[in-house]
Amino acid sequence: MNTTQAILRRESYTEKGVLYMALELSHKTWRLVFSDGHGKERHVSIEARSLVRLGEEIEKAKGKLGLQEAGVRSCYEAGRDGFWLHRYLVSRGIENVVLESASIEVDRRARRAKTDRLDGGKLLRQLIRHHRDGEFLRVVRVPSVEHEDERRPHRELERLKKERTGHRNRLQSLLVTQGVVLKPGRDFLSRLSGVVLWNGAPLPSELKAELKREYERLRLVAEQIRALEAERLKRLEGSERPELKQVLALARLRGLGCGSAWILVMEFFGWRDFRNRREVGAAAGLVGTPYASGQSTREQGISKAGNGRVRTLMIELGWSWVRYQPESALSRWFLERFGGGGKRSRRIGMVALARRLLIALWRYLEFGELPLGAQLKAV
């Protein structure tokens, strides 16, 4: 590019008046990288979550780059900071995007330099190409505060169930070290008091005390699980909210429970607007990833780039669908094509069934089309 072209291009972008900003976030500090899209990058470090300092540095960058009246376009990687920063930036009139971390370009050398400065500059350059040259970037869809908050109950329930399993395993493991097998139950403490070792001696006092404390933690987790499940059922009774109506509609299908229907709606269908079946499959990471280069062509499996909870749940629901909806078109298709194969063949086929089932459930909620041959639960 000659000098005249460079000047004309610079003037063209200056007229548009855009300040680009990339944020490299960490727990203690944030690195801000500014540019007008064609000049030198400006790097600044501020204390993490200092919104006052962030506003000051944006205004300072506008002054140094001669863009006092410019609009601001920014980006940062999706991570532990969530979406509150995105909402703040948007409220300030800043055009922000949250980037999917796995889709950001990296050097493919075996050893590559990696610092916050380099990462921030890379984010900024990709943001500029995204807006200026139309280069594709994978942008995370940001839910509203209400929709994000609705995810909390079932995600907490998921963690509590894992904790419950951990406490149960811990109790049994401690007892097995003494040659005792005793499954946790409501009468666990009364049965524990009668346990003796191989030689007729009672359990060691410290071990017995630890077992009692572990059991108390197990009981607390179990009570919280019951409370959350009861609260979920209470919210479903007589509710007029569209999302909860979708949960009830899905739960009417044989093979789907209330818990599965809740997760599908709150994580997927309740706040996403899909235009076609391809978007539905891609959002769950259930689409293929072909690799074709020259004469080499192979399939690498599903992308796994979407919502992991929904993807895992759909595989489980696929097996449940085949069992409880054997007369449906989807079940017949699976059994005819993969039923006579081995275990590996059926597992591969189940992924395909999961994608088709997810699309069928979307059509059921969106257009009222009951999956072909599916049956509803008896009222």
Secondary structure as UniProt FT lines:
FT   HELIX           3..16
FT   STRAND          18..25
FT   STRAND          29..35
FT   STRAND          42..47
FT   TURN            48..49
FT   HELIX           51..64
FT   TURN            65..66
FT   TURN            68..69
FT   STRAND          71..77
FT   TURN            80..83
FT   HELIX           84..91
FT   TURN            92..93
FT   STRAND          95..99
FT   HELIX           101..103
FT   HELIX           116..132
FT   HELIX           145..149
FT   TURN            150..151
FT   HELIX           152..176
FT   TURN            177..179
FT   TURN            186..187
FT   HELIX           188..192
FT   TURN            193..194
FT   TURN            198..199
FT   HELIX           205..236
FT   TURN            237..238
FT   HELIX           242..251
FT   TURN            254..255
FT   HELIX           258..264
FT   HELIX           265..269
FT   TURN            270..271
FT   HELIX           277..283
FT   TURN            284..285
FT   STRAND          288..293
FT   TURN            294..295
FT   STRAND          296..302
FT   HELIX           308..324
FT   TURN            326..327
FT   HELIX           329..338
FT   TURN            339..340
FT   HELIX           343..367
FT   TURN            372..373
//
